[in-house]
Amino acid sequence: MRKIIAIILPVFLLAACHLPHFISGTATATANSHNCYFNWASQPLPALSANVQAAINAAGLKEVSIKAQTYGENCYDSQTNKPLSFSTLETDFYITAKVADLTDLSNLGNLLEKILLVLDTIPPGKIPGPQPGKIAVSFQAGNQQLNISFTVTAGKSARLQGLHEAGLFEKLQHK
């Protein structure tokens, strides 16, 4: 298996250098695409973070803070090692929620559902990237924390299954 991966991985990496790149969800070719190398990277989205935080606050979720950032690749000039462009793959959300009790899964699931409902209100065109991203939530009670992470798609799927409260939390905790 390792031999197969060792053979296939370089082929995929070389092929990726010749694909169109996505910047904020639209395909554009890098001007110097044959002379660059790629590195995974993230970039903050302060305007989107502020807008989503305002929506979280308007929903009455005062103990919740949220930050959005893009995940993708930097294209570096192979001669100067300076970044030429950034290609967005997805937008990820990082959430901190202060709660009274980390063992009350019904309350955690209820809060999680409220957060996801707010994220649902963001128009698709306002979220950069061609694919759905991830959501990471850190529930904090005093100096203790409980972290969960799942894809946007998994969050929507769990709710379409009719899951709420503890059921929703447990389903997404294991994604």
N, C-alpha and C positions, 0 to 999 in steps of 0.2 A: 504494500500500500504506500509506503514511504517513497519507493522508487517512482511510482506512478505520479504522486504529488510532486516530486522533484522534477519530473519531466514536464508535467502539465502546467505547473505554476509559472515558470518563465514564459511559456507560450502565451498565457493569459495576460501577463504583465506587458509583454511586448505588443500584443494586440490592442491593449488599452490605450497605448500611445497614439493610435491611429483612429480612434473613435471620436465622434463629435463630443464636445464637452457641454455640460449643462450649467448655465449660470442663471440663478434665480428661476429655474424651470424652463428656460428657453434654450434651444440648441444653438451654440455658436462655435465656430472653429477657432482654435487658438492660433494667433498669427504665426507663431514660431513653434508649432506643435511637434515638429520632428527634432527639435533641439532642446527639448525640455524633459525633465523627469518629474514624477509625481510623488507626493507624500500626503498621507491622510492628515486632515486638519479640521479644526472647528473655528467658527467665528461667531462672536456675540451678535445678537439682533436687539439692540437697545430700544428701537422704536416699537417693534412687535412686543417685546417684553413689557414695555410701559403700557401699551394698549391692552394686553391680556391682564396685567395686574390691575388696571382700572376696572375691567370687567369683573375680575375676581372680587374686588372691593365692592363694586355695585351689587354683587350677588350676596353681600353680607358675610363673606368669608374673610373676616379681618385677620385671622391667625394663619392665613395662607399667603406665601410669597412664591412668585414664579419667574423664571428666566427662560428665554428662548435662545437657541443658537443653532446655526447651520452646521452640518457635518458634510464633508466632501473631501476634495483634493486640491492642494496647491500645486500649480505647475511652476517648477523652478527652471530658470535658464541654466542649461548644462555647462555653460562657460563661466557665468558670473555667480551662479548659485543664488540669484535673487528671484523672488516670486514674480511670475508674469501674470498669473490669473488664478482665480479660485473657482472651482466648479462645485456647485451645491448638489448634493445627493438627496439630503433630507433635512428637515427641521426637527430638533429634539427639544423637549420641554423638561426643565428641572424644577421640581416643586418641593417646598418645605411647608409642612403643616404642623402647627403646634396643637397637641391634643392633651386631654387629661389622663387617658389610660390607653396604653398600647395593647392591652388584652381585650378591649371591647371591640371585637371585630365588626359588630353591627354598626357601631358609630364610625369606625374607620371606613367601612364600605359606603355608608351614607355620605360621608364627607367626600370620598373619592368620586362617587357618582355626581355630586354637585360640581366638583372641579371639572369632570369630564363634560358635563352639560355646558359649562362656560366655554371650554375649548371647542365644543361643537359649533358655537356661534361664530367662530372665526371663518370668514369666507375662504374657500380653497385657494383663490388667487392671491390671498394675503400671506400664505404660508409658502416660503420658497422651497423648491426642490421637486423633482419628478416622482418621488416615492414617499409614502407615509413614514414618519419618523418614530421616535421612541418617547416614552414618558417615564421619567424617574421621579418617584415620590419618596421623600424622607419624612416619616411621621416622627415627631419629637415630643416626648413627655419628660420634662425636666432635663436631666443629663442622659436619658436613654433615647435610643432611636430605633426605628424599624424601617428598613428600606425595601422598596419594591420597584421593579422596572418591567415594562411591557411595551409592546408596539401599539401605536394608535389603532391599528387594525384589530388587535386583540381586545382593546378596550371597547371598540364599537361592537365587535362580535359578541362579547360577554353580555352587553346590554341588550342586544337583539335577541339573545337567548332568554331574556326576561330576568336576568340575575340582578339582585339588589342586596344592599346591606352586607352581611357576612358572606353570603354566597358570591357576590361580586368581588369582594376583597380576596377571598380564598382562591377564586379562579385566576385573578390577575396576579396574585402573589406568586403563583407557580408558572408564570409565562416567561 
